[in-house]
Amino acid sequence: MASTKKKRRPGRLTVPGSFAETVPELLDRYTPPQWARAQQLLDVIRRHMPAGLVESTRGNMIRWTVPIALCPGRRNGLDLPLAALVGRDDYDSLYLCGGATPYAAFDDEHQDAYRLTRHCVRVFSTTPSVEDAIKASISGWTAERMVASAKELGRY
């Protein structure tokens, strides 16, 4: 009997091969234009990322999480994610996990710089509008607020 499960089309990841262990190792695999675009976006994210969150890699993504030590008893035993960045061929995908409406700061006016999809923001270039939206989306999310929000939303 044939499976009824829908097959997913593979994405166009910029980073072939095995997964990176560190952020610099992951960035070393990018082509020069991809590296420049990702580095600008990383600078913006790092500048506005709240203290207490940990930057790491998982698979081919750079992610920022609340360490499990600050949220003991979490049902799945994993860190609590706030944001993740995945490099693609022509853009970077930014995934936000803070609260019920993490993408509220992104609007439809700046389609040349980013495009809002159902699951992420596709960032084509780092402009002041992108920086403002990222700042509004992540700067207020302390580790304590992330844990409280996860408990409130039933994600703990």
N, CA, C and O atoms as a GROMACS GRO file, in nm:
protein
  624
    1MET      N    1   0.084  -0.118   0.000
    1MET     CA    2   0.000   0.000   0.000
    1MET      C    3   0.089   0.124   0.000
    1MET      O    4   0.182   0.134   0.080
    2ALA      N    5   0.060   0.216  -0.087
    2ALA     CA    6   0.141   0.338  -0.099
    2ALA      C    7   0.115   0.430   0.019
    2ALA      O    8   0.004   0.437   0.072
    3SER      N    9   0.218   0.499   0.058
    3SER     CA   10   0.206   0.593   0.168
    3SER      C   11   0.127   0.716   0.125
    3SER      O   12   0.144   0.766   0.014
    4THR      N   13   0.041   0.762   0.214
    4THR     CA   14  -0.039   0.882   0.184
    4THR      C   15   0.029   1.007   0.236
    4THR      O   16  -0.020   1.118   0.214
    5LYS      N   17   0.141   0.991   0.302
    5LYS     CA   18   0.213   1.106   0.357
    5LYS      C   19   0.274   1.186   0.242
    5LYS      O   20   0.338   1.131   0.153
    6LYS      N   21   0.252   1.315   0.246
    6LYS     CA   22   0.302   1.403   0.140
    6LYS      C   23   0.454   1.417   0.152
    6LYS      O   24   0.506   1.445   0.260
    7LYS      N   25   0.523   1.398   0.041
    7LYS     CA   26   0.668   1.412   0.041
    7LYS      C   27   0.705   1.558   0.034
    7LYS      O   28   0.644   1.635  -0.041
    8ARG      N   29   0.804   1.598   0.112
    8ARG     CA   30   0.850   1.735   0.112
    8ARG      C   31   0.957   1.754   0.007
    8ARG      O   32   1.046   1.670  -0.009
    9ARG      N   33   0.948   1.863  -0.061
    9ARG     CA   34   1.049   1.897  -0.160
    9ARG      C   35   1.171   1.951  -0.085
    9ARG      O   36   1.156   2.036   0.002
   10PRO      N   37   1.289   1.904  -0.116
   10PRO     CA   38   1.407   1.951  -0.044
   10PRO      C   39   1.433   2.099  -0.070
   10PRO      O   40   1.415   2.147  -0.182
   11GLY      N   41   1.474   2.170   0.035
   11GLY     CA   42   1.506   2.312   0.022
   11GLY      C   43   1.642   2.332  -0.041
   11GLY      O   44   1.720   2.237  -0.056
   12ARG      N   45   1.669   2.452  -0.078
   12ARG     CA   46   1.798   2.483  -0.139
   12ARG      C   47   1.890   2.540  -0.032
   12ARG      O   48   1.909   2.661  -0.022
   13LEU      N   49   1.947   2.452   0.048
   13LEU     CA   50   2.039   2.496   0.151
   13LEU      C   51   2.171   2.534   0.088
   13LEU      O   52   2.216   2.471  -0.008
   14THR      N   53   2.233   2.637   0.142
   14THR     CA   54   2.360   2.682   0.086
   14THR      C   55   2.476   2.597   0.134
   14THR      O   56   2.584   2.600   0.075
   15VAL      N   57   2.455   2.523   0.241
   15VAL     CA   58   2.566   2.454   0.304
   15VAL      C   59   2.554   2.304   0.279
   15VAL      O   60   2.475   2.236   0.346
   16PRO      N   61   2.630   2.251   0.184
   16PRO     CA   62   2.622   2.108   0.157
   16PRO      C   63   2.701   2.026   0.258
   16PRO      O   64   2.783   2.080   0.333
   17GLY      N   65   2.674   1.899   0.260
   17GLY     CA   66   2.756   1.809   0.341
   17GLY      C   67   2.710   1.800   0.486
   17GLY      O   68   2.594   1.827   0.518
   18SER      N   69   2.804   1.762   0.572
   18SER     CA   70   2.771   1.739   0.712
   18SER      C   71   2.743   1.869   0.785
   18SER      O   72   2.774   1.978   0.736
   19PHE      N   73   2.685   1.856   0.902
   19PHE     CA   74   2.648   1.972   0.980
   19PHE      C   75   2.769   2.032   1.050
   19PHE      O   76   2.863   1.961   1.087
   20ALA      N   77   2.766   2.163   1.069
   20ALA     CA   78   2.876   2.234   1.134
   20ALA      C   79   2.861   2.226   1.286
   20ALA      O   80   2.750   2.218   1.338
   21GLU      N   81   2.974   2.229   1.354
   21GLU     CA   82   2.975   2.226   1.500
   21GLU      C   83   2.972   2.366   1.560
   21GLU      O   84   2.917   2.385   1.669
   22THR      N   85   3.029   2.464   1.491
   22THR     CA   86   3.036   2.601   1.543
   22THR      C   87   2.986   2.699   1.438
   22THR      O   88   2.975   2.666   1.320
   23VAL      N   89   2.954   2.821   1.483
   23VAL     CA   90   2.906   2.924   1.391
   23VAL      C   91   3.013   2.960   1.288
   23VAL      O   92   2.982   2.966   1.169
   24PRO      N   93   3.140   2.985   1.328
   24PRO     CA   94   3.242   3.016   1.227
   24PRO      C   95   3.260   2.903   1.125
   24PRO      O   96   3.282   2.929   1.006
   25GLU      N   97   3.252   2.779   1.170
   25GLU     CA   98   3.265   2.664   1.080
   25GLU      C   99   3.151   2.663   0.978
   25GLU      O  100   3.172   2.632   0.861
   26LEU      N  101   3.031   2.697   1.022
   26LEU     CA  102   2.917   2.704   0.932
   26LEU      C  103   2.934   2.817   0.831
   26LEU      O  104   2.908   2.799   0.712
   27LEU      N  105   2.977   2.934   0.877
   27LEU     CA  106   2.995   3.049   0.788
   27LEU      C  107   3.106   3.026   0.687
   27LEU      O  108   3.102   3.080   0.576
   28ASP      N  109   3.206   2.947   0.723
   28ASP     CA  110   3.316   2.918   0.629
   28ASP      C  111   3.268   2.840   0.507
   28ASP      O  112   3.336   2.840   0.404
   29ARG      N  113   3.155   2.775   0.516
   29ARG     CA  114   3.103   2.696   0.404
   29ARG      C  115   3.022   2.779   0.306
   29ARG      O  116   2.987   2.731   0.198
   30TYR      N  117   2.992   2.904   0.341
   30TYR     CA  118   2.913   2.990   0.254
   30TYR      C  119   2.999   3.044   0.140
   30TYR      O  120   3.121   3.055   0.153
   31THR      N  121   2.934   3.077   0.029
   31THR     CA  122   3.003   3.147  -0.080
   31THR      C  123   3.023   3.292  -0.035
   31THR      O  124   2.953   3.337   0.056
   32PRO      N  125   3.117   3.366  -0.096
   32PRO     CA  126   3.142   3.504  -0.052
   32PRO      C  127   3.017   3.594  -0.047
   32PRO      O  128   3.001   3.666   0.051
   33PRO      N  129   2.929   3.594  -0.148
   33PRO     CA  130   2.809   3.680  -0.136
   33PRO      C  131   2.716   3.635  -0.023
   33PRO      O  132   2.658   3.718   0.046
   34GLN      N  133   2.703   3.504  -0.005
   34GLN     CA  134   2.618   3.453   0.103
   34GLN      C  135   2.678   3.488   0.239
   34GLN      O  136   2.606   3.524   0.332
   35TRP      N  137   2.810   3.477   0.250
   35TRP     CA  138   2.878   3.508   0.374
   35TRP      C  139   2.858   3.655   0.410
   35TRP      O  140   2.829   3.687   0.526
   36ALA      N  141   2.874   3.745   0.313
   36ALA     CA  142   2.858   3.888   0.339
   36ALA      C  143   2.715   3.920   0.384
   36ALA      O  144   2.696   3.996   0.479
   37ARG      N  145   2.616   3.863   0.318
   37ARG     CA  146   2.476   3.887   0.354
   37ARG      C  147   2.447   3.832   0.494
   37ARG      O  148   2.382   3.898   0.575
   38ALA      N  149   2.493   3.711   0.522
   38ALA     CA  150   2.469   3.648   0.652
   38ALA      C  151   2.541   3.723   0.763
   38ALA      O  152   2.487   3.738   0.873
   39GLN      N  153   2.662   3.771   0.735
   39GLN     CA  154   2.739   3.843   0.837
   39GLN      C  155   2.670   3.973   0.877
   39GLN      O  156   2.666   4.008   0.995
   40GLN      N  157   2.615   4.045   0.780
   40GLN     CA  158   2.540   4.168   0.810
   40GLN      C  159   2.419   4.137   0.897
   40GLN      O  160   2.392   4.208   0.994
   41LEU      N  161   2.347   4.034   0.863
   41LEU     CA  162   2.229   3.996   0.940
   41LEU      C  163   2.267   3.947   1.080
   41LEU      O  164   2.199   3.980   1.177
   42LEU      N  165   2.374   3.871   1.090
   42LEU     CA  166   2.421   3.826   1.221
   42LEU      C  167   2.459   3.943   1.310
   42LEU      O  168   2.430   3.943   1.429
   43ASP      N  169   2.525   4.044   1.253
   43ASP     CA  170   2.563   4.162   1.330
   43ASP      C  171   2.440   4.230   1.389
   43ASP      O  172   2.440   4.271   1.505
   44VAL      N  173   2.334   4.242   1.309
   44VAL     CA  174   2.210   4.303   1.356
   44VAL      C  175   2.147   4.219   1.467
   44VAL      O  176   2.109   4.272   1.571
   45ILE      N  177   2.138   4.090   1.446
   45ILE     CA  178   2.077   4.001   1.546
   45ILE      C  179   2.157   4.002   1.675
   45ILE      O  180   2.099   4.014   1.783
   46ARG      N  181   2.288   3.991   1.666
   46ARG     CA  182   2.372   3.989   1.786
   46ARG      C  183   2.364   4.121   1.863
   46ARG      O  184   2.369   4.122   1.986
   47ARG      N  185   2.352   4.231   1.792
   47ARG     CA  186   2.345   4.363   1.856
   47ARG      C  187   2.217   4.376   1.940
   47ARG      O  188   2.218   4.444   2.043
   48HIS      N  189   2.110   4.312   1.899
   48HIS     CA  190   1.982   4.328   1.968
   48HIS      C  191   1.939   4.205   2.048
   48HIS      O  192   1.833   4.206   2.111
   49MET      N  193   2.019   4.100   2.048
   49MET     CA  194   1.985   3.978   2.120
   49MET      C  195   1.997   4.003   2.271
   49MET      O  196   2.099   4.055   2.316
   50PRO      N  197   1.896   3.966   2.349
   50PRO     CA  198   1.902   3.986   2.494
   50PRO      C  199   2.012   3.901   2.558
   50PRO      O  200   2.051   3.797   2.506
   51ALA      N  201   2.061   3.948   2.672
   51ALA     CA  202   2.163   3.875   2.747
   51ALA      C  203   2.102   3.747   2.803
   51ALA      O  204   1.982   3.740   2.829
   52GLY      N  205   2.186   3.646   2.821
   52GLY     CA  206   2.141   3.520   2.880
   52GLY      C  207   2.106   3.413   2.779
   52GLY      O  208   2.087   3.298   2.816
   53LEU      N  209   2.096   3.450   2.651
   53LEU     CA  210   2.068   3.351   2.549
   53LEU      C  211   2.199   3.298   2.491
   53LEU      O  212   2.300   3.368   2.491
   54VAL      N  213   2.196   3.176   2.442
   54VAL     CA  214   2.316   3.109   2.393
   54VAL      C  215   2.308   3.098   2.241
   54VAL      O  216   2.206   3.057   2.186
   55GLU      N  217   2.419   3.134   2.173
   55GLU     CA  218   2.427   3.117   2.028
   55GLU      C  219   2.496   2.984   2.000
   55GLU      O  220   2.601   2.955   2.056
   56SER      N  221   2.436   2.904   1.913
   56SER     CA  222   2.493   2.774   1.879
   56SER      C  223   2.447   2.734   1.740
   56SER      O  224   2.370   2.806   1.676
   57THR      N  225   2.494   2.619   1.695
   57THR     CA  226   2.446   2.565   1.568
   57THR      C  227   2.370   2.436   1.595
   57THR      O  228   2.397   2.364   1.691
   58ARG      N  229   2.276   2.411   1.509
   58ARG     CA  230   2.205   2.283   1.512
   58ARG      C  231   2.169   2.254   1.368
   58ARG      O  232   2.094   2.328   1.304
   59GLY      N  233   2.222   2.147   1.316
   59GLY     CA  234   2.205   2.120   1.174
   59GLY      C  235   2.278   2.227   1.096
   59GLY      O  236   2.395   2.256   1.123
   60ASN      N  237   2.212   2.286   1.000
   60ASN     CA  238   2.271   2.394   0.921
   60ASN      C  239   2.212   2.528   0.960
   60ASN      O  240   2.202   2.618   0.876
   61MET      N  241   2.174   2.544   1.085
   61MET     CA  242   2.118   2.672   1.128
   61MET      C  243   2.194   2.726   1.248
   61MET      O  244   2.249   2.652   1.330
   62ILE      N  245   2.195   2.858   1.256
   62ILE     CA  246   2.247   2.927   1.373
   62ILE      C  247   2.126   2.959   1.458
   62ILE      O  248   2.026   3.011   1.407
   63ARG      N  249   2.133   2.929   1.586
   63ARG     CA  250   2.016   2.951   1.670
   63ARG      C  251   2.053   3.017   1.802
   63ARG      O  252   2.166   3.008   1.849
   64TRP      N  253   1.954   3.083   1.859
   64TRP     CA  254   1.969   3.151   1.987
   64TRP      C  255   1.863   3.094   2.080
   64TRP      O  256   1.744   3.099   2.049
   65THR      N  257   1.906   3.039   2.194
   65THR     CA  258   1.815   2.968   2.283
   65THR      C  259   1.837   3.007   2.428
   65THR      O  260   1.943   3.057   2.466
   66VAL      N  261   1.734   2.981   2.509
   66VAL     CA  262   1.747   2.989   2.654
   66VAL      C  263   1.803   2.853   2.697
   66VAL      O  264   1.743   2.750   2.666
   67PRO      N  265   1.917   2.850   2.767
   67PRO     CA  266   1.975   2.721   2.806
   67PRO      C  267   1.880   2.641   2.895
   67PRO      O  268   1.802   2.697   2.971
   68ILE      N  269   1.888   2.510   2.884
   68ILE     CA  270   1.800   2.421   2.960
   68ILE      C  271   1.821   2.440   3.110
   68ILE      O  272   1.730   2.413   3.189
   69ALA      N  273   1.938   2.486   3.151
   69ALA     CA  274   1.964   2.511   3.294
   69ALA      C  275   1.872   2.620   3.349
   69ALA      O  276   1.842   2.620   3.468
   70LEU      N  277   1.828   2.712   3.263
   70LEU     CA  278   1.738   2.819   3.306
   70LEU      C  279   1.591   2.780   3.295
   70LEU      O  280   1.504   2.853   3.342
   71CYS      N  281   1.563   2.668   3.232
   71CYS     CA  282   1.423   2.622   3.222
   71CYS      C  283   1.415   2.472   3.253
   71CYS      O  284   1.377   2.393   3.167
   72PRO      N  285   1.452   2.434   3.377
   72PRO     CA  286   1.449   2.292   3.412
   72PRO      C  287   1.305   2.241   3.415
   72PRO      O  288   1.211   2.316   3.440
   73GLY      N  289   1.292   2.113   3.389
   73GLY     CA  290   1.160   2.052   3.392
   73GLY      C  291   1.083   2.067   3.262
   73GLY      O  292   0.965   2.031   3.256
   74ARG      N  293   1.147   2.120   3.160
   74ARG     CA  294   1.080   2.134   3.031
   74ARG      C  295   1.051   1.994   2.978
   74ARG      O  296   1.138   1.906   2.984
   75ARG      N  297   0.931   1.972   2.926
   75ARG     CA  298   0.886   1.837   2.894
   75ARG      C  299   0.970   1.765   2.789
   75ARG      O  300   0.982   1.643   2.794
   76ASN      N  301   1.028   1.839   2.692
   76ASN     CA  302   1.107   1.770   2.591
   76ASN      C  303   1.256   1.772   2.622
   76ASN      O  304   1.335   1.712   2.548
   77GLY      N  305   1.298   1.839   2.730
   77GLY     CA  306   1.437   1.840   2.771
   77GLY      C  307   1.530   1.918   2.680
   77GLY      O  308   1.652   1.902   2.690
   78LEU      N  309   1.476   2.002   2.593
   78LEU     CA  310   1.559   2.080   2.501
   78LEU      C  311   1.560   2.227   2.540
   78LEU      O  312   1.474   2.274   2.614
   79ASP      N  313   1.661   2.298   2.489
   79ASP     CA  314   1.667   2.442   2.510
   79ASP      C  315   1.542   2.508   2.452
   79ASP      O  316   1.476   2.452   2.365
   80LEU      N  317   1.511   2.626   2.502
   80LEU     CA  318   1.393   2.701   2.457
   80LEU      C  319   1.436   2.799   2.348
   80LEU      O  320   1.512   2.892   2.378
   81PRO      N  321   1.392   2.783   2.224
   81PRO     CA  322   1.442   2.866   2.114
   81PRO      C  323   1.376   3.004   2.108
   81PRO      O  324   1.257   3.018   2.135
   82LEU      N  325   1.456   3.105   2.071
   82LEU     CA  326   1.402   3.237   2.042
   82LEU      C  327   1.410   3.267   1.893
   82LEU      O  328   1.315   3.317   1.834
   83ALA      N  329   1.525   3.236   1.832
   83ALA     CA  330   1.543   3.266   1.690
   83ALA      C  331   1.638   3.166   1.627
   83ALA      O  332   1.720   3.104   1.696
   84ALA      N  333   1.627   3.151   1.496
   84ALA     CA  334   1.718   3.067   1.419
   84ALA      C  335   1.737   3.130   1.282
   84ALA      O  336   1.646   3.191   1.227
   85LEU      N  337   1.857   3.113   1.228
   85LEU     CA  338   1.892   3.170   1.098
   85LEU      C  339   1.946   3.058   1.010
   85LEU      O  340   2.037   2.986   1.049
   86VAL      N  341   1.888   3.045   0.890
   86VAL     CA  342   1.931   2.944   0.795
   86VAL      C  343   1.969   3.012   0.665
   86VAL      O  344   1.890   3.089   0.610
   87GLY      N  345   2.090   2.986   0.615
   87GLY     CA  346   2.134   3.044   0.489
   87GLY      C  347   2.077   2.968   0.370
   87GLY      O  348   2.078   2.845   0.367
   88ARG      N  349   2.027   3.041   0.274
   88ARG     CA  350   1.974   2.984   0.150
   88ARG      C  351   2.052   3.042   0.032
   88ARG      O  352   2.144   3.122   0.052
   89ASP      N  353   2.018   3.002  -0.089
   89ASP     CA  354   2.090   3.050  -0.207
   89ASP      C  355   2.083   3.202  -0.223
   89ASP      O  356   2.186   3.267  -0.237
   90ASP      N  357   1.962   3.258  -0.221
   90ASP     CA  358   1.943   3.399  -0.252
   90ASP      C  359   1.896   3.482  -0.134
   90ASP      O  360   1.875   3.602  -0.149
   91TYR      N  361   1.878   3.422  -0.019
   91TYR     CA  362   1.828   3.493   0.097
   91TYR      C  363   1.862   3.413   0.222
   91TYR      O  364   1.912   3.301   0.213
   92ASP      N  365   1.835   3.472   0.338
   92ASP     CA  366   1.850   3.402   0.465
   92ASP      C  367   1.712   3.389   0.528
   92ASP      O  368   1.633   3.484   0.524
   93SER      N  369   1.682   3.275   0.584
   93SER     CA  370   1.553   3.253   0.651
   93SER      C  371   1.570   3.277   0.800
   93SER      O  372   1.654   3.213   0.864
   94LEU      N  373   1.491   3.368   0.854
   94LEU     CA  374   1.494   3.399   0.996
   94LEU      C  375   1.366   3.346   1.059
   94LEU      O  376   1.255   3.387   1.023
   95TYR      N  377   1.382   3.253   1.154
   95TYR     CA  378   1.269   3.193   1.224
   95TYR      C  379   1.264   3.253   1.364
   95TYR      O  380   1.365   3.255   1.434
   96LEU      N  381   1.148   3.302   1.406
   96LEU     CA  382   1.130   3.363   1.537
   96LEU      C  383   1.029   3.282   1.617
   96LEU      O  384   0.928   3.237   1.564
   97CYS      N  385   1.058   3.264   1.746
   97CYS     CA  386   0.972   3.180   1.829
   97CYS      C  387   0.918   3.252   1.952
   97CYS      O  388   0.856   3.187   2.037
   98GLY      N  389   0.938   3.381   1.964
   98GLY     CA  390   0.898   3.453   2.085
   98GLY      C  391   0.751   3.489   2.088
   98GLY      O  392   0.706   3.571   2.008
   99GLY      N  393   0.675   3.429   2.179
   99GLY     CA  394   0.536   3.467   2.200
   99GLY      C  395   0.441   3.416   2.094
   99GLY      O  396   0.476   3.332   2.011
  100ALA      N  397   0.320   3.469   2.099
  100ALA     CA  398   0.214   3.423   2.009
  100ALA      C  399   0.223   3.487   1.871
  100ALA      O  400   0.180   3.427   1.773
  101THR      N  401   0.279   3.608   1.861
  101THR     CA  402   0.289   3.678   1.732
  101THR      C  403   0.431   3.729   1.711
  101THR      O  404   0.455   3.850   1.721
  102PRO      N  405   0.526   3.641   1.683
  102PRO     CA  406   0.666   3.683   1.674
  102PRO      C  407   0.698   3.771   1.555
  102PRO      O  408   0.800   3.840   1.556
  103TYR      N  409   0.615   3.771   1.451
  103TYR     CA  410   0.645   3.846   1.329
  103TYR      C  411   0.566   3.976   1.318
  103TYR      O  412   0.558   4.033   1.209
  104ALA      N  413   0.508   4.023   1.427
  104ALA     CA  414   0.422   4.141   1.423
  104ALA      C  415   0.496   4.266   1.376
  104ALA      O  416   0.434   4.355   1.317
  105ALA      N  417   0.626   4.276   1.400
  105ALA     CA  418   0.702   4.395   1.362
  105ALA      C  419   0.734   4.401   1.212
  105ALA      O  420   0.772   4.506   1.161
  106PHE      N  421   0.718   4.291   1.143
  106PHE     CA  422   0.745   4.288   0.999
  106PHE      C  423   0.617   4.321   0.924
  106PHE      O  424   0.512   4.260   0.948
  107ASP      N  425   0.625   4.417   0.833
  107ASP     CA  426   0.507   4.457   0.756
  107ASP      C  427   0.527   4.425   0.608
  107ASP      O  428   0.630   4.369   0.570
  108ASP      N  429   0.430   4.459   0.527
  108ASP     CA  430   0.436   4.429   0.384
  108ASP      C  431   0.495   4.542   0.300
  108ASP      O  432   0.499   4.532   0.177
  109GLU      N  433   0.541   4.649   0.364
  109GLU     CA  434   0.591   4.765   0.290
  109GLU      C  435   0.728   4.745   0.227
  109GLU      O  436   0.760   4.808   0.127
  110HIS      N  437   0.808   4.660   0.285
  110HIS     CA  438   0.949   4.649   0.245
  110HIS      C  439   0.978   4.517   0.175
  110HIS      O  440   1.070   4.445   0.215
  111GLN      N  441   0.901   4.485   0.073
  111GLN     CA  442   0.915   4.358   0.002
  111GLN      C  443   1.050   4.344  -0.068
  111GLN      O  444   1.091   4.232  -0.099
  112ASP      N  445   1.120   4.454  -0.093
  112ASP     CA  446   1.251   4.444  -0.157
  112ASP      C  447   1.356   4.394  -0.059
  112ASP      O  448   1.454   4.332  -0.101
  113ALA      N  449   1.339   4.417   0.069
  113ALA     CA  450   1.437   4.377   0.170
  113ALA      C  451   1.404   4.243   0.234
  113ALA      O  452   1.494   4.165   0.265
  114TYR      N  453   1.277   4.215   0.253
  114TYR     CA  454   1.236   4.088   0.313
  114TYR      C  455   1.096   4.051   0.268
  114TYR      O  456   1.020   4.135   0.221
  115ARG      N  457   1.064   3.925   0.284
  115ARG     CA  458   0.930   3.876   0.253
  115ARG      C  459   0.885   3.787   0.369
  115ARG      O  460   0.956   3.695   0.410
  116LEU      N  461   0.768   3.816   0.419
  116LEU     CA  462   0.712   3.739   0.529
  116LEU      C  463   0.637   3.619   0.473
  116LEU      O  464   0.548   3.634   0.389
  117THR      N  465   0.672   3.499   0.519
  117THR     CA  466   0.603   3.378   0.478
  117THR      C  467   0.526   3.323   0.598
  117THR      O  468   0.522   3.387   0.703
  118ARG      N  469   0.465   3.208   0.583
  118ARG     CA  470   0.390   3.149   0.696
  118ARG      C  471   0.480   3.113   0.813
  118ARG      O  472   0.437   3.122   0.928
  119HIS      N  473   0.603   3.073   0.785
  119HIS     CA  474   0.688   3.018   0.890
  119HIS      C  475   0.813   3.098   0.920
  119HIS      O  476   0.877   3.074   1.022
  120CYS      N  477   0.849   3.192   0.834
  120CYS     CA  478   0.974   3.264   0.856
  120CYS      C  479   0.972   3.397   0.782
  120CYS      O  480   0.877   3.430   0.711
  121VAL      N  481   1.081   3.472   0.801
  121VAL     CA  482   1.103   3.594   0.724
  121VAL      C  483   1.219   3.564   0.631
  121VAL      O  484   1.327   3.525   0.676
  122ARG      N  485   1.199   3.583   0.502
  122ARG     CA  486   1.307   3.567   0.405
  122ARG      C  487   1.375   3.702   0.390
  122ARG      O  488   1.315   3.796   0.338
  123VAL      N  489   1.499   3.712   0.434
  123VAL     CA  490   1.571   3.839   0.432
  123VAL      C  491   1.664   3.840   0.311
  123VAL      O  492   1.751   3.755   0.297
  124PHE      N  493   1.642   3.939   0.223
  124PHE     CA  494   1.723   3.952   0.102
  124PHE      C  495   1.838   4.049   0.121
  124PHE      O  496   1.946   4.031   0.064
  125SER      N  497   1.818   4.152   0.202
  125SER     CA  498   1.923   4.249   0.231
  125SER      C  499   1.896   4.312   0.367
  125SER      O  500   1.781   4.321   0.411
  126THR      N  501   2.003   4.355   0.432
  126THR     CA  502   1.989   4.415   0.564
  126THR      C  503   1.977   4.566   0.548
  126THR      O  504   2.075   4.635   0.521
  127THR      N  505   1.857   4.616   0.565
  127THR     CA  506   1.827   4.759   0.553
  127THR      C  507   1.784   4.810   0.691
  127THR      O  508   1.760   4.730   0.782
  128PRO      N  509   1.772   4.942   0.707
  128PRO     CA  510   1.722   4.994   0.835
  128PRO      C  511   1.585   4.938   0.874
  128PRO      O  512   1.558   4.917   0.992
  129SER      N  513   1.498   4.914   0.776
  129SER     CA  514   1.366   4.857   0.808
  129SER      C  515   1.379   4.715   0.862
  129SER      O  516   1.304   4.676   0.952
  130VAL      N  517   1.472   4.638   0.808
  130VAL     CA  518   1.497   4.502   0.858
  130VAL      C  519   1.552   4.509   1.000
  130VAL      O  520   1.507   4.435   1.088
  131GLU      N  521   1.648   4.598   1.022
  131GLU     CA  522   1.707   4.611   1.156
  131GLU      C  523   1.601   4.653   1.258
  131GLU      O  524   1.598   4.599   1.369
  132ASP      N  525   1.516   4.748   1.223
  132ASP     CA  526   1.411   4.792   1.315
  132ASP      C  527   1.314   4.679   1.349
  132ASP      O  528   1.275   4.663   1.464
  133ALA      N  529   1.277   4.600   1.249
  133ALA     CA  530   1.184   4.489   1.272
  133ALA      C  531   1.248   4.380   1.358
  133ALA      O  532   1.182   4.324   1.445
  134ILE      N  533   1.375   4.350   1.334
  134ILE     CA  534   1.444   4.250   1.416
  134ILE      C  535   1.457   4.299   1.559
  134ILE      O  536   1.433   4.223   1.653
  135LYS      N  537   1.495   4.425   1.575
  135LYS     CA  538   1.508   4.482   1.710
  135LYS      C  539   1.375   4.472   1.785
  135LYS      O  540   1.372   4.430   1.900
  136ALA      N  541   1.266   4.511   1.720
  136ALA     CA  542   1.134   4.506   1.784
  136ALA      C  543   1.092   4.362   1.816
  136ALA      O  544   1.021   4.339   1.913
  137SER      N  545   1.136   4.267   1.735
  137SER     CA  546   1.095   4.128   1.753
  137SER      C  547   1.171   4.055   1.862
  137SER      O  548   1.114   3.968   1.927
  138ILE      N  549   1.299   4.088   1.883
  138ILE     CA  550   1.380   4.007   1.976
  138ILE      C  551   1.434   4.080   2.097
  138ILE      O  552   1.466   4.015   2.197
  139SER      N  553   1.446   4.212   2.094
  139SER     CA  554   1.519   4.281   2.201
  139SER      C  555   1.452   4.270   2.337
  139SER      O  556   1.522   4.273   2.439
  140GLY      N  557   1.322   4.259   2.343
  140GLY     CA  558   1.253   4.252   2.472
  140GLY      C  559   1.240   4.113   2.532
  140GLY      O  560   1.186   4.098   2.641
  141TRP      N  561   1.288   4.012   2.462
  141TRP     CA  562   1.269   3.874   2.507
  141TRP      C  563   1.385   3.827   2.595
  141TRP      O  564   1.479   3.765   2.545
  142THR      N  565   1.378   3.856   2.724
  142THR     CA  566   1.478   3.804   2.817
  142THR      C  567   1.453   3.655   2.838
  142THR      O  568   1.348   3.603   2.801
  143ALA      N  569   1.550   3.588   2.897
  143ALA     CA  570   1.535   3.445   2.924
  143ALA      C  571   1.414   3.420   3.015
  143ALA      O  572   1.339   3.326   2.994
  144GLU      N  573   1.397   3.506   3.116
  144GLU     CA  574   1.285   3.490   3.209
  144GLU      C  575   1.151   3.507   3.137
  144GLU      O  576   1.056   3.433   3.162
  145ARG      N  577   1.144   3.605   3.048
  145ARG     CA  578   1.019   3.628   2.974
  145ARG      C  579   0.991   3.512   2.878
  145ARG      O  580   0.875   3.474   2.859
  146MET      N  581   1.096   3.455   2.819
  146MET     CA  582   1.078   3.340   2.729
  146MET      C  583   1.019   3.221   2.805
  146MET      O  584   0.926   3.156   2.757
  147VAL      N  585   1.073   3.193   2.924
  147VAL     CA  586   1.025   3.080   3.004
  147VAL      C  587   0.879   3.104   3.044
  147VAL      O  588   0.796   3.013   3.035
  148ALA      N  589   0.847   3.226   3.090
  148ALA     CA  590   0.710   3.258   3.130
  148ALA      C  591   0.613   3.246   3.012
  148ALA      O  592   0.503   3.194   3.027
  149SER      N  593   0.655   3.294   2.895
  149SER     CA  594   0.570   3.286   2.777
  149SER      C  595   0.548   3.141   2.734
  149SER      O  596   0.437   3.104   2.696
  150ALA      N  597   0.653   3.061   2.739
  150ALA     CA  598   0.641   2.919   2.701
  150ALA      C  599   0.544   2.847   2.794
  150ALA      O  600   0.464   2.764   2.749
  151LYS      N  601   0.550   2.878   2.922
  151LYS     CA  602   0.457   2.815   3.017
  151LYS      C  603   0.314   2.860   2.989
  151LYS      O  604   0.221   2.780   2.991
  152GLU      N  605   0.298   2.989   2.962
  152GLU     CA  606   0.164   3.045   2.936
  152GLU      C  607   0.102   2.986   2.810
  152GLU      O  608  -0.018   2.960   2.805
  153LEU      N  609   0.185   2.966   2.706
  153LEU     CA  610   0.135   2.914   2.578
  153LEU      C  611   0.129   2.762   2.573
  153LEU      O  612   0.089   2.705   2.472
  154GLY      N  613   0.170   2.696   2.682
  154GLY     CA  614   0.166   2.550   2.686
  154GLY      C  615   0.279   2.484   2.610
  154GLY      O  616   0.267   2.369   2.569
  155ARG      N  617   0.389   2.557   2.590
  155ARG     CA  618   0.504   2.502   2.516
  155ARG      C  619   0.616   2.462   2.611
  155ARG      O  620   0.732   2.449   2.570
  156TYR      N  621   0.584   2.442   2.734
  156TYR     CA  622   0.685   2.410   2.833
  156TYR      C  623   0.674   2.265   2.868
  156TYR      O  624   0.751   2.215   2.951
   0.00000   0.00000   0.00000
